[in-house]
């Protein structure tokens, strides 16, 4: 017998998932996060780094605090992400003109190039990761997750 069909425990989680959508969503999130981390190692950019570069490219210079808050990345982890990106020349930190105590993180041309290479692999990653869903189901999932995330805004 394979581990998935070994006995009553093989049907426990699917049943629990129908009873506890919160637990099912957390587990699905963990599966997708592991897949994203595995893909990130192939592209040479971690998920956190990718998120930071993407946000900076979209919204412009931001403080580490804003990046941390908006991306839901612990502030101490954000420092490490920004240190690594800065050390590689993908971002630069400058004093924030509006708050001299804070630093504004800005994406560089090198960071834009790295982001473009990483973004090129996203469609294939999404297709692989969500292959069990039809395009319509993916659209529905996206809409539903968007609604849930509005609760946190």
WOCOR-V297327 format. One record per residue. N is the residue number from 1. NEAR is the number of other ideal C-beta (glycine too) atoms within 10 Angstrom. Layout:
N	NEAR
N	NEAR
This chain:
1	7
2	6
3	8
4	8
5	8
6	9
7	9
8	7
9	9
10	13
11	11
12	10
13	13
14	9
15	10
16	12
17	15
18	9
19	8
20	13
21	9
22	8
23	12
24	15
25	14
26	11
27	14
28	12
29	11
30	10
31	11
32	14
33	11
34	11
35	15
36	16
37	12
38	11
39	20
40	18
41	10
42	10
43	18
44	11
45	25
46	17
47	17
48	21
49	24
50	20
51	17
52	29
53	25
54	16
55	17
56	23
57	14
58	9
59	11
60	10
61	17
62	23
63	18
64	20
65	14
66	17
67	21
68	20
69	13
70	12
71	16
72	9
73	18
74	10
75	11
76	8
77	12
78	21
79	12
80	13
81	24
82	22
83	12
84	16
85	26
86	16
87	9
88	15
89	12
90	23
91	23
92	17
93	17
94	10
95	11
96	18
97	9
98	8
99	11
100	8
101	7
102	16
103	19
104	19
105	26
106	14
107	23
108	17
109	9
110	14
111	24
112	14
113	11
114	22
115	20
116	11
117	12
118	22
119	15
120	10
121	14
122	14
123	9
124	10
125	18
126	15
127	11
128	10
129	16
130	16
131	9
132	7
133	12
134	10
135	9
136	8
137	11
138	15
139	11
140	12
141	13
142	11
143	9
144	11
145	12
146	9
147	9
148	9
149	10
150	8
151	6
152	6
153	4
